[in-house]
Amino acid sequence: MSGVTPAELAGRVGEVIGSSDWMLIDQEMVNKFADATGDHQFIHINEEMAKMTPFGGTIAHGFLSLSLLPVLMAKSTCPRIEGVKMGVNYGGNKTRFLAPVRVGKRVRGHFKLLELAEKRPGQWQQTIEYTLEIEGEDKPALMAEWITQFFV
């Protein structure tokens, strides 16, 4: 998508501004996340033991689902702001893990612009509602309000 100014994007507050392509959550991704975070709970990495749980197999970490936000947004139809020199994560207001992502499922992100305000000249703060859809399921994996700041 072509670039927009921050002011142009601010005119879209309240709208879904983009969706990503589908991404496969495979066991290798989950295992690497477990190694990176030290969270080796069996429901994530032990396929045989996880079969005996209500999940019926291994599931992605909730924080793995949350951490997909940057890559899914980068691969989305969201408008790109012209002239951004740097962007940083600022934090979140709400995060809810609503359904497990079973290994082998595909997910995609949907992004709704909740707020975009200039905090000082050239410094903008954006709040996005991030919904992670699980292919073929009614309930999303998660919903989160995520705040970033960027500098133009």
C-alpha positions as CSV (number, residue, x, y, z in Angstrom):
1,M,0.0,0.0,0.0
2,S,1.2,3.5,-0.7
3,G,2.4,5.9,2.0
4,V,0.2,8.2,4.0
5,T,0.9,11.1,6.3
6,P,0.2,10.7,10.0
7,A,-2.6,13.2,9.7
8,E,-4.2,11.2,6.8
9,L,-4.0,8.1,8.9
10,A,-5.5,9.8,11.9
11,G,-8.6,10.4,9.9
12,R,-9.2,6.6,10.0
13,V,-9.5,6.3,13.7
14,G,-12.2,3.7,14.5
15,E,-11.6,1.8,11.3
16,V,-10.0,-1.6,10.6
17,I,-7.0,-0.4,8.6
18,G,-5.7,-3.8,7.5
19,S,-5.4,-7.5,7.6
20,S,-2.4,-9.8,7.1
21,D,-1.8,-12.9,5.1
22,W,-2.2,-16.3,6.8
23,M,0.8,-17.7,8.7
24,L,1.2,-21.3,9.7
25,I,2.0,-22.1,13.3
26,D,4.2,-25.2,13.2
27,Q,6.0,-27.2,15.9
28,E,9.4,-25.8,14.9
29,M,8.2,-22.2,15.5
30,V,6.7,-23.2,18.9
31,N,9.9,-25.1,19.9
32,K,12.1,-22.1,19.0
33,F,9.9,-19.8,21.0
34,A,10.1,-22.2,24.0
35,D,13.9,-22.1,23.7
36,A,13.9,-18.3,23.5
37,T,11.7,-17.8,26.5
38,G,12.5,-20.8,28.6
39,D,8.9,-21.8,28.7
40,H,9.1,-25.6,28.0
41,Q,5.7,-26.6,29.4
42,F,4.7,-29.9,27.9
43,I,1.5,-28.5,26.3
44,H,3.8,-26.6,23.9
45,I,6.6,-29.0,23.1
46,N,5.7,-32.6,24.0
47,E,3.4,-33.8,21.3
48,E,2.7,-37.2,22.9
49,M,1.8,-35.8,26.4
50,A,-0.2,-32.9,24.8
51,K,-2.4,-35.4,23.0
52,M,-3.8,-36.4,26.4
53,T,-5.0,-32.8,27.2
54,P,-8.3,-31.2,26.2
55,F,-6.3,-29.5,23.4
56,G,-5.6,-32.8,21.7
57,G,-2.1,-31.8,20.8
58,T,0.5,-29.1,21.3
59,I,-0.5,-25.4,21.3
60,A,1.4,-22.2,20.7
61,H,2.3,-20.0,23.7
62,G,0.0,-17.1,24.3
63,F,3.0,-14.8,24.2
64,L,4.0,-16.3,20.9
65,S,0.6,-15.3,19.5
66,L,1.1,-11.8,20.9
67,S,4.6,-11.5,19.5
68,L,3.4,-12.2,16.0
69,L,2.0,-8.6,15.9
70,P,5.0,-7.0,14.2
71,V,5.5,-9.6,11.5
72,L,1.8,-9.8,10.7
73,M,1.4,-6.0,10.6
74,A,4.5,-5.8,8.3
75,K,2.9,-8.3,6.0
76,S,-0.6,-6.6,6.1
77,T,-2.6,-4.2,4.0
78,C,-2.2,-1.5,6.7
79,P,-1.1,1.8,5.3
80,R,2.5,2.8,5.7
81,I,3.3,6.2,7.1
82,E,5.7,8.2,5.0
83,G,9.0,9.3,6.4
84,V,9.2,7.2,9.6
85,K,12.7,7.4,11.0
86,M,12.1,5.0,13.9
87,G,9.3,3.2,15.7
88,V,9.2,1.7,19.2
89,N,6.8,-0.4,21.2
90,Y,5.3,1.6,24.0
91,G,3.2,-1.0,25.7
92,G,-0.4,-2.3,25.9
93,N,-3.6,-1.4,27.5
94,K,-5.5,-4.8,27.3
95,T,-4.5,-8.3,26.3
96,R,-6.8,-11.2,26.4
97,F,-5.9,-14.8,25.3
98,L,-9.3,-16.1,24.1
99,A,-8.6,-19.4,22.4
100,P,-5.5,-21.7,22.0
101,V,-3.7,-21.9,18.7
102,R,-3.2,-25.5,18.0
103,V,0.0,-26.4,16.2
104,G,-0.6,-26.9,12.5
105,K,-3.3,-24.1,12.4
106,R,-2.9,-20.9,10.4
107,V,-3.5,-17.4,11.9
108,R,-3.8,-13.9,10.6
109,G,-4.0,-10.5,12.1
110,H,-6.6,-7.8,11.8
111,F,-5.7,-4.2,12.9
112,K,-8.1,-1.5,14.0
113,L,-6.8,2.0,14.6
114,L,-8.1,3.1,18.0
115,E,-6.0,6.3,18.4
116,L,-3.3,8.3,16.7
117,A,-2.1,11.5,18.2
118,E,0.9,13.7,17.9
119,K,2.6,13.9,21.3
120,R,5.1,16.5,20.3
121,P,6.3,17.7,16.9
122,G,7.3,14.6,14.9
123,Q,6.5,12.1,17.6
124,W,3.2,10.2,17.1
125,Q,1.5,7.6,19.4
126,Q,-0.7,5.0,17.8
127,T,-3.0,2.5,19.6
128,I,-4.1,-0.5,17.5
129,E,-6.6,-3.2,18.4
130,Y,-4.9,-6.4,17.3
131,T,-7.1,-9.5,16.7
132,L,-5.5,-12.8,15.9
133,E,-7.9,-14.9,13.9
134,I,-7.5,-18.7,13.8
135,E,-8.4,-20.2,10.4
136,G,-11.7,-22.1,10.6
137,E,-12.5,-21.1,14.2
138,D,-15.2,-18.8,15.5
139,K,-13.2,-17.4,18.4
140,P,-10.0,-15.4,17.9
141,A,-6.8,-16.5,19.6
142,L,-6.3,-13.1,21.2
143,M,-7.3,-9.4,21.2
144,A,-4.9,-6.8,22.4
145,E,-4.6,-3.0,22.4
146,W,-1.1,-2.3,21.5
147,I,0.7,1.1,21.6
148,T,3.6,2.2,19.5
149,Q,5.3,5.5,19.0
150,F,7.0,6.5,15.8
151,F,9.1,9.5,14.8
152,V,8.9,11.3,11.5
